[in-house]
């Protein structure tokens, strides 16, 4: 894998071994960032289930101000940290070594007074790409982002889920409404935004 564009353009990245994580292909990543082009510069970006960190690192390369990674798998965390070291990145990032649901639930409450949290509380872009066999993670994560954890989304934020093309995601998860579906090969990207409409009403 490689960084496609920006300050780290053409730099290579390692990927976690095995089939439990699936790196977002260069082609799909390019499609994603073509859509997000006007949103990335200066943004805060949340990369959930990042694996190698390729998507979040692409965002940082293209001018995101801050990127947070949330990953619990030891093998993926090892590769993610190696990629950060390989690129010499020490500022503008934070790695949370915990499950996504635990991170989102902890983000809904006040931070401990003794903890200095340098990352922004809200994100303009959230990307999620759970492992192949954890299909329930989509409903759990999108449900939290459209409900209890909605407070971490900045005004006008986009939530993007990468999934198998044949896997059908719902059009609504709480207050999240799907606004776009892009399909490429066997993969798809579902784009969600906060909707003022109540699900089920016209």
N, C-alpha and C positions, 0 to 999 in steps of 0.2 A: 504494500500500500504506500501511497505518497500523499503529501499535501498538494492540492491542486492549484491554489492561487494564494496571493498575498505575501506577507513577509517571510513565510517559511516555504514558499513555493518549491515543489520538486523534492523536498526533504522526505526521506523514506521513514516508514513506521513499521514496527513489529506488530504482530497479531497474536492473541492468545492461542495456545495449542488446542486441538480437539474441535468437536462440532457443537459444543454447548453454547458458544458465542459465534455470531456470524457478522463479520465486519461489513459495514455498509460499503458497497462497491464504489469505485471511483466515479463511475458513470451516474449512479443514483445520487451520490453526494454532490456532483456537479449540478444535477437537476434541482436538488433541494436548495442549493445556495444561489442558483439563478433566480428561484422564486423569492428567496429571502434577501436578495441583494440590497434593497433599500433599507432593510431593518438591522443589519449586522453592525455597522459602524457605530461604536460607542455603546453598544447594547450590553445587557447582562444576560448570559446564556446558561441554561441549565441542561446538562447532558445526563439523562437517566439511563442506567444500564449501559455505560459507555464502552465496555470491553477495552479495546486498544486506546480509546479516546479520540479516534479519528475525526468524528463529527465536531466535538467540542474544540479540538485543536485546529480544525479548519476554520471554525468561527473566530478563534483567537488570531489566527493568521490573517484573516480578512478584516480585522479591526474591532472585534468585540472587546469591550472594556474589561469585562470579567467573565470567567467561565467556571462553573461549579460542576464537578463530576460526582455522581453517586453510584458506587459499585461495592458489592459485598463479596464477590468471588475472589479468593486469594490469587488464583492464577492470572485473572484479568487485572487485578490491582497491581501485581508485580510488573506486568507488561505496560500498563498505563504509566506507572512511575518511571519505568525505563524510558518510555517515549518522551516524557516530560524532561528527563535528564538529557536525553539525546539531543533535544531541541534547545536545551539550556534555559528552560522556562522556569522562573522562580516567582514572578509577580503576576497578579491578575488571575490566579487560579486557586481553587481549593478542592481538595479531594476528600469526600466523605466516605469512610469505609463502613458502610452500613446498608441495610436493605432500603429500597426506595420507599416502601410504605412507612418504615420507621422514620426516615428522613422527612417525609411529607407530614406525618403526624406530629413530629417534634417541631416542625416549622410553624405550626398553627398556634403555638403558645409562646409566651414571652421567654427570651433567652435568660439563663442564669446571670445574676448581676456580676459575678466574677468572670464571666466569659466575654472576651472581646471578640466580636464576630465581624471581620473586615468585609465580608461579602454583603452585597445589597440584599434587602429583604424581599424585593420583588424582581421578577424576571420578565424581559420582553419576549424571549423565545425559550420554549421548553421542547426538548427532543427526547423521545423515548423509543427504545428498540430492545424489548425483552428477549431472552433466549428462546430458541425454537420451541422447547417443550413447556414453557411457562405461559401458556396462552391466557390463563386467568389473570396474569399480571396486568393485561390491558384494561380489563374492567375495573380492577382494584385501583390502579394508578389514575386512569382517566376519571373514575368516579370520585377519587379524592381531589383531583385538580378541578373538577366541576362542582365540588361540594366543600368539605371541611378545610381543604388546603387551598381554596380559591384565592385566599388573601396573598399568596406569594406571586400571583400574576399581576403584572403591571397593566395599566389601562391599555387596551388594544392588543394585548399579548396574543401570540400564536402558540398553540400546542400541536406538535407534529408527531404522529406515531408511524413508525416504519413497521410493516407487517407483510406476511405472505399475501400474494394477490388473491389467493383462494379463501383467505380468512376474512370473514365479514365482520367488521366492527359496527357498532351501533351509530346512528346519526346523532344521538344525544347521550351525554353522560352528565347528569345533573344539569348545571347551567352551561356546560360546554356543548356547542353545536358544530357539527361538521360543515365546513364551508367549501371544501375542495377535496377531490380524490385524484391522485396521479398514479398511474400504473406503468411499470417499466419491467419487462421480462416477468420473472416470477415474484417480483416485489411490488409493494404499493406504499404510498405515503398518504395518510389521512390528516388533513389540516383541520384544527378545531379552534374556535374562538368563543369567548363568553357571549352568550345570547341573553337579551333582556326578556325573550319570550319564555313562557313556561312550557316545558316539553309536553306534547300531547294536545296543545291548543293550536288552532290555525294561525 
